[in-house]
Amino acid sequence: MNTELLLVEGMTCEHCVMSVTEELRELDGVSDVAVQLVPGGASQVTVTSDAPIDADALRGAIAEAGYDVVRS
């Protein structure tokens, strides 16, 4: 198992959480996504996968949902 922790800005509600979760779950190998929502700050997004996932793929999925990774 591989776990990545990302800090994501711009998320304000449960709809934001669902959007990010859906985009990340579409990546091959992702088995779980957990989000600790911090409205007005950087939310913590934990991605669990069977194997390491390219950081650009993770950032791309989050960008596709409309948000920005501030630190991984």
C-alpha positions in Angstrom: 0.0 0.0 0.0 1.1 3.5 -0.8 -0.3 6.7 0.9 0.1 10.2 -0.4 -0.9 13.3 1.6 -1.8 16.4 -0.4 -2.8 19.9 0.8 -5.5 21.4 -1.4 -6.8 24.9 -1.5 -10.2 26.2 -2.5 -12.4 23.4 -1.1 -15.3 24.9 1.0 -18.0 22.2 1.2 -19.0 18.6 0.9 -19.6 19.1 -2.9 -16.0 20.1 -3.2 -15.0 16.9 -1.3 -17.1 14.8 -3.6 -15.6 16.4 -6.8 -12.0 15.8 -5.7 -12.8 12.3 -4.4 -14.4 11.3 -7.7 -11.5 12.6 -9.8 -8.9 10.9 -7.7 -10.8 7.5 -7.6 -10.7 7.5 -11.4 -6.9 7.1 -11.3 -5.6 3.5 -11.8 -4.7 1.9 -8.6 -6.4 4.3 -6.2 -8.2 2.2 -3.5 -9.2 5.0 -1.1 -9.5 8.8 -0.8 -10.0 10.6 2.5 -10.5 14.3 2.8 -10.3 16.4 5.9 -12.1 19.6 4.9 -10.7 22.9 6.1 -12.9 25.7 4.6 -10.9 28.8 3.9 -7.6 26.9 4.4 -5.7 23.9 3.0 -7.7 20.7 3.2 -5.8 17.5 3.7 -6.4 14.8 1.0 -5.0 11.4 1.7 -4.8 9.0 -1.3 -4.2 5.3 -0.8 -3.2 3.2 -3.7 -1.8 -0.2 -4.5 1.4 1.3 -6.0 2.9 4.7 -6.1 1.0 7.2 -8.3 2.8 9.9 -10.3 2.5 13.3 -8.5 1.6 15.0 -11.8 -1.4 12.6 -12.2 -2.6 13.4 -8.6 -2.2 17.2 -9.3 -4.0 16.8 -12.6 -7.0 15.0 -11.1 -7.3 17.7 -8.4 -7.0 20.4 -11.1 -9.7 18.7 -13.1 -12.0 19.0 -10.1 -11.2 22.7 -10.0 -8.7 23.0 -7.1 -5.0 23.5 -6.5 -2.5 21.4 -4.7 -0.4 23.6 -2.4 1.9 20.9 -1.1 2.3 17.2 -1.5 
